[in-house]
Structure formats: structure tokens, C-alpha cells
Amino acid sequence: MKPVLYAHPFSSYCQKVLTALYENGTDFEYRLLDHNDAETLLDFETRWPIKRFPILVDGDRQVMEATVLIEYLGLHYPGPVKLIPEDPDKAIEVRMLDRFFDNYVSTPQQKIVFNAIRQEADRDPYGVREARDMLERAYAWLDRHMEGRVWASGDTFTLADCAAGPFLFYADWTHAIDPALTHVHAYRKRLLDRPSFARAVDEGRPFRKYFPLGAPDRD
């Protein structure tokens, strides 16, 4: 029996897990969450009333949260690419960087997007300014961090890069990365050139018209 992933290809957190799956060629069943498929949506919402995706179902076990899904896959469906290093100190760095991309890139990026889809009266200009400021600080830190590095934790592609791919992808659409931050731009391009993440991006292309801020004609 293979694991079942409930996901949508345009979701950044789903792309994070899909990148890990594609990186290792893991066999899985893809349950696409589509408003035209009421049965799958009901199944998903029954399993996880919080209604945040992706989730992974493996036999009688259900796993939530993208980072945890990737850790679970590494334990139970290991492949040639170890996305969490065996060395405990290196693993700590990878997990720290994963949280950096989740908390300081993805979270403010999504705050800006979610604000844009609210009714005008419910919008939060102050919160958006805070989110944009956080992205500026995160980009600047990352540019210094990436100097001399190929991937987030060095020369090896890890969980942190699975997070960085989709989060930097959408963040640059949402709040453009300063061209002067050349290390961040080079890293983002390497991520887009990585076959596993490139596949996830390609699968999301048909849905670009739904990006609330308008998807740029690139990437």
C-alpha cells in the first residue's frame, strides 16, 4: 500500500512536500483537492476539519503539516536523497532553516495575499506593512547567509530547500526581492532549475490565473 497525499498543486505547502516526494521518486497516490470533486473534498474535511493541506494518509496513520510529512516520508519511505542529515548538529541547522522559510518568508507572504482577498472594509494595511518589512529583513538575512553556499545548509539539498523553493517563488511575486540581493536571486534560480521543484511548479501553472495579486509573466 502506498501513501496518499491530499494536496493542491498551486499551494506552496503542497509544493514543499511534492518536491520531497519527487526528489526521491517516492510512489504515492495523489488526491487532488478540487472544488469539482465534492467526494474527495468531503473525505479530506472529514479527516482534517482544520482544512489546511497537505495531509498524508498511510494505512491507519494520518500525518499533518508539511515539515512533519517530509520527516515521516524520510523515516518510512526513505530514498536516495536524505533530506534530514543524520548528523544531529547538521539536522538542527536544516530544521532551523526550514522554520526560517516557514515563519519569516511564507507567513508574511501569505498575510499579504490573504489581505488582498478580503473585503475592502476588512483589510489590514498596518499588518501588510509589517509583513512587507519582515520579508525585507528575511531577504537581507538570507542574502548574507547564502554567500558561498549552493543550498540553504551548504552543498546538499535538504528539507530546508524543499521549503525555500515554493516560499521564495511566491514571495518574489508578492513582494519583489531587491535586485541587489544577488545571492538570493541566484539561489531562487537554482531552486527553479532543480528538477523536483521544477516539476511541482509546472503542475501548478494551470492555476496561475487564480493568484490574487496577479501572477507575473515569468518563472
C-alpha positions in Angstrom: 0.0 0.0 0.0 1.4 3.4 -0.9 0.8 6.7 1.0 -2.0 9.0 -0.1 -1.4 12.7 -0.4 -4.3 15.2 -0.2 -3.0 18.3 -1.9 -3.4 21.0 -4.5 -0.6 21.8 -7.0 -0.7 25.6 -6.6 -0.3 25.5 -2.8 3.1 26.4 -1.6 3.0 24.0 1.3 1.9 21.2 -1.0 4.7 22.1 -3.4 7.1 21.8 -0.4 6.0 18.1 0.1 5.7 17.4 -3.6 9.3 18.5 -4.0 10.4 16.0 -1.4 8.4 13.2 -3.0 9.8 13.9 -6.4 13.3 14.3 -5.1 13.3 10.7 -4.0 10.9 9.3 -6.6 8.6 8.1 -3.9 5.5 6.3 -5.1 2.3 7.8 -3.8 -1.4 8.3 -4.6 -2.3 12.0 -5.3 -5.8 13.0 -4.2 -6.3 16.4 -5.9 -8.3 18.8 -3.8 -10.6 20.3 -6.4 -14.0 22.1 -5.9 -15.3 20.0 -8.7 -14.6 16.8 -6.7 -17.0 17.1 -3.8 -16.4 13.5 -2.7 -12.6 14.0 -2.2 -13.2 17.3 -0.5 -15.6 15.8 1.9 -13.2 12.9 2.6 -10.4 15.4 3.3 -12.5 17.7 5.5 -13.8 14.7 7.5 -10.2 13.6 8.1 -8.9 17.1 8.9 -11.6 19.6 10.0 -8.9 22.3 10.2 -9.0 22.2 6.4 -5.3 23.0 5.9 -3.4 21.0 3.4 -1.5 18.9 2.6 -2.1 15.8 4.7 -0.7 12.3 4.2 -2.6 9.1 4.9 -0.6 6.0 5.3 -2.7 3.0 6.2 -4.3 3.8 9.5 -2.0 6.7 10.1 -2.7 10.3 9.3 0.1 13.0 9.2 -0.4 16.7 9.1 1.9 19.7 8.5 4.3 19.8 5.6 7.5 19.6 7.5 6.3 16.6 9.5 5.1 14.9 6.3 8.6 15.2 4.9 10.2 13.9 8.1 7.7 11.0 8.1 8.5 10.1 4.5 12.2 10.1 5.3 11.6 7.6 8.1 9.1 5.3 6.4 9.8 5.8 2.7 13.5 6.6 2.5 15.0 7.3 -0.9 18.5 8.2 -2.2 18.3 11.8 -1.0 18.4 12.2 2.7 16.5 15.5 3.3 17.3 15.4 7.0 21.0 14.8 7.7 22.0 12.0 10.0 24.5 14.2 11.9 22.4 15.8 14.7 24.1 19.2 14.5 23.6 19.4 10.8 20.0 18.3 11.3 19.4 21.1 13.7 20.6 23.6 11.2 18.4 22.2 8.5 15.3 22.3 10.8 16.2 25.8 11.9 16.4 27.0 8.2 13.1 25.2 7.5 11.5 27.2 10.3 13.1 30.4 8.9 11.4 29.9 5.5 8.1 28.9 7.0 7.9 31.7 9.6 9.7 34.6 8.0 9.1 34.1 4.3 5.9 32.1 3.9 3.9 33.5 6.8 4.3 37.2 5.8 3.9 36.4 2.2 0.6 34.7 2.8 -0.5 37.5 5.1 -0.2 39.9 2.2 -2.1 37.6 -0.2 -4.9 36.8 2.3 -5.3 40.5 3.0 -5.8 41.1 -0.8 -8.8 38.7 -1.0 -10.7 40.3 1.9 -13.4 42.8 1.5 -12.1 46.3 1.5 -13.5 47.1 4.9 -11.8 44.1 6.5 -8.3 44.8 5.2 -5.3 45.5 7.4 -2.9 48.0 5.9 -0.8 48.1 9.1 -0.4 44.3 9.1 0.6 44.3 5.5 3.3 46.9 6.2 4.6 44.7 9.0 4.6 41.7 6.6 6.5 43.5 3.9 9.0 44.7 6.5 9.5 41.2 7.7 10.1 40.0 4.1 12.7 42.7 3.6 14.6 41.7 6.7 14.3 38.0 5.8 15.6 38.6 2.3 18.5 40.6 3.6 19.5 37.9 6.1 19.2 35.2 3.5 21.4 37.1 1.1 24.2 37.1 3.7 23.5 33.5 4.6 23.7 32.2 1.0 27.0 33.8 0.2 29.3 30.9 -0.8 26.5 28.3 -0.5 24.8 26.2 -3.1 21.9 25.1 -1.0 20.5 26.5 2.3 22.7 24.3 4.6 25.7 24.0 2.2 26.3 21.7 -0.7 23.4 19.2 0.0 19.8 19.6 -1.0 17.6 19.2 2.2 14.3 19.8 3.8 15.2 23.5 4.1 15.4 23.7 0.3 12.1 22.0 -0.1 10.7 24.9 2.0 12.7 27.6 0.3 11.6 26.7 -3.3 7.9 27.5 -3.1 8.1 30.1 -0.4 10.7 32.2 -2.3 8.9 31.5 -5.5 5.6 33.1 -4.3 7.3 35.7 -2.0 9.1 37.3 -5.0 5.7 37.5 -6.8 4.2 39.1 -3.7 7.0 41.5 -2.6 9.8 41.6 -5.1 13.3 40.7 -3.9 15.6 43.6 -4.4 17.8 43.0 -7.4 20.8 44.0 -5.3 20.3 40.8 -3.3 22.2 38.7 -5.8 22.7 35.6 -3.6 19.0 35.3 -3.0 18.2 35.6 -6.7 20.8 33.1 -7.7 19.5 30.7 -5.0 15.9 31.1 -6.2 17.0 30.4 -9.7 18.9 27.2 -8.6 15.7 26.1 -6.9 13.6 26.7 -10.0 16.2 24.7 -12.0 16.0 21.7 -9.6 14.0 19.0 -11.4 11.9 18.1 -8.4 10.8 21.6 -7.7 10.5 22.5 -11.4 8.0 19.6 -11.7 6.0 21.0 -8.8 6.0 24.5 -10.4 4.9 23.1 -13.7 2.0 21.2 -12.2 0.8 24.5 -10.7 1.0 26.5 -13.9 -2.7 26.0 -15.0 -3.8 27.7 -11.8 -1.7 30.9 -12.0 -4.7 32.9 -13.1 -6.1 32.5 -9.6 -3.1 34.2 -7.8 -4.9 37.1 -6.1 -2.1 39.7 -6.8 -1.8 38.6 -10.4 0.9 36.2 -11.4 3.9 37.8 -13.3 4.7 36.6 -16.8 7.9 34.7 -15.7 9.2 31.7 -13.8 
